[in-house]
Amino acid sequence: MRYRLDLTLRHSEGALTRVLGTAERRGFKPVAVEGGILPESSRPDGDRWHLQMTVEGDRAADGLHQQLAKLYDCLDVQVQPCQ
């Protein structure tokens, strides 16, 4: 099954690597990754990235959501099934 992840990350060294590694360790294969810096108005206390990632895997996305939410760099994560 495919899932779309919408993440808000701190702009820090290794943040993307940690997100990708967590997804792979949870049994999900990243299929597409797209992101950019959030506009000034939505980041009052520092740089923030918005990352959209599509992953594919046989497991339920709950475990991935929980693990990503535990990452220091991850400020918000939303997971939705792709159609």
C-alpha positions as CSV (number, residue, x, y, z in Angstrom):
1,M,0.0,0.0,0.0
2,R,1.1,3.6,-0.7
3,Y,1.0,6.4,1.8
4,R,1.6,10.1,1.5
5,L,3.5,11.7,4.4
6,D,3.4,15.5,5.1
7,L,6.1,16.5,7.5
8,T,7.3,19.7,9.0
9,L,11.0,19.4,9.9
10,R,13.6,21.6,11.6
11,H,16.2,22.7,9.0
12,S,19.1,20.8,10.5
13,E,21.9,18.7,9.2
14,G,20.9,15.1,8.7
15,A,17.1,15.7,9.2
16,L,16.2,14.2,5.8
17,T,18.6,11.3,6.3
18,R,17.0,10.4,9.6
19,V,13.5,10.6,8.1
20,L,14.4,8.4,5.2
21,G,16.3,5.9,7.4
22,T,13.3,5.6,9.8
23,A,11.0,4.9,6.9
24,E,13.3,2.2,5.5
25,R,13.8,0.6,8.9
26,R,10.1,0.4,9.4
27,G,9.7,-1.5,6.1
28,F,8.7,1.3,3.8
29,K,10.3,2.1,0.5
30,P,10.5,5.8,-0.4
31,V,9.0,6.3,-3.9
32,A,8.9,10.1,-4.1
33,V,10.3,12.9,-2.0
34,E,9.6,16.6,-2.5
35,G,10.2,19.5,-0.2
36,G,11.1,23.1,0.4
37,I,11.5,25.8,3.0
38,L,8.3,27.1,4.5
39,P,7.5,30.8,3.9
40,E,8.7,33.3,6.5
41,S,5.3,33.9,7.9
42,S,4.9,30.3,9.1
43,R,8.3,29.9,10.8
44,P,8.7,32.6,13.5
45,D,11.3,30.7,15.6
46,G,13.7,29.4,12.8
47,D,14.0,27.6,9.6
48,R,11.4,24.9,8.8
49,W,11.1,22.5,5.9
50,H,7.9,21.1,4.5
51,L,8.5,17.6,3.1
52,Q,6.1,15.5,1.2
53,M,7.1,11.9,0.8
54,T,5.3,8.9,-0.8
55,V,6.2,5.5,0.6
56,E,5.2,2.0,-0.3
57,G,5.1,-1.0,2.1
58,D,3.0,-3.9,3.3
59,R,2.8,-2.7,6.9
60,A,0.2,-0.4,8.5
61,A,1.4,3.3,8.6
62,D,0.7,3.7,12.4
63,G,4.2,2.4,13.4
64,L,5.9,4.7,10.9
65,H,3.8,7.7,12.1
66,Q,4.8,7.0,15.7
67,Q,8.5,6.6,14.9
68,L,8.7,9.7,12.8
69,A,6.9,11.8,15.5
70,K,9.6,10.8,18.0
71,L,12.4,12.3,15.9
72,Y,13.8,15.5,17.3
73,D,13.8,17.1,13.8
74,C,10.2,16.2,13.1
75,L,7.8,18.9,14.3
76,D,4.6,17.5,12.7
77,V,3.7,14.5,10.6
78,Q,0.5,13.6,8.8
79,V,0.0,10.2,7.1
80,Q,-2.7,9.6,4.5
81,P,-3.3,6.6,2.2
82,C,-2.7,7.3,-1.5
83,Q,-5.6,6.5,-3.9
